[in-house]
């Protein structure tokens, strides 16, 4: 599996900063990661990243995070 991952072109932050949307009334995300893969740039919101983390945790791909941490995150971002 590690060999397959190494063959895939990985997405990287397109800029050296995360875009802060906390003061934006029209935005659905507080923070957006601007990513770049090949010549394509795309945004990924923090709630999407957190959803992927929850899925990875459920599947055993990452160590479990504390219930306290998930509660704090859900109160802040969901």
N, C-alpha and C positions, 0 to 999 in steps of 0.2 A: 504494500500500500504506500509506503514512503516513496518508492520509486515513482508511482503514479503522481503523487503530489509534486515531486520535483519537476515533472514534465509539464505541469500546468503553469501557464503564465499567471502570476499572482497579481492581484489588485494592490495598489499602493496609494497612500495619501497623495493627492495631486499637488497639494500645497503643504507648507509646513505648519499649518494651523487647522483647527477644527472651526467650522463656521458657527458662531454663536447666534441663535435666533430667539433668544429669550425675550428680547424687547419687540419682537415682530408680532403684531396682532393677527396677521393673516396666515402665519405659519402654523403648521401642525406639529412641528418638531422643535424642541428647545435647542438641540445641537444636531448638525448635519456633518458627516464626514464626507468630504469631496475626495473621491477615489479615482484612480486612473489605471486602466488596463489597456496595454497597447496604446493606440491613439485615442481611445474613448474615455471621456470623463463622465462620472455619474455620482450622484449623491446617495448616501445611505444614512437614514436617521438613527438616532440613538435608540429609539424604541425597537427598531428592527434588529439592531445589534443585540439588545437585551433579550429579545425573543429568540434569536439564534443561540445565545448563551444558555438560556433556559432549556432549549431543545438539546443542546450538546450535553448539558448537565443531566437531563433525563435519560439520555442514551448512554451515559457513562463515559463520554469522550473527554470530559473535564472533571476535576474533583468537585464534590458538592460544596456549594456556598451555604453559609448559615441562613437559617430562616429569618433571623433578624435583618440580615443584609437585604434579602428579597423583599421584606416588608418595607424597609426604608426606601428602596428603589421604587416599589409599586406606589407608594404614597407620593413620591416626587414626580414620577414620569408617566403614570398610567391613569 
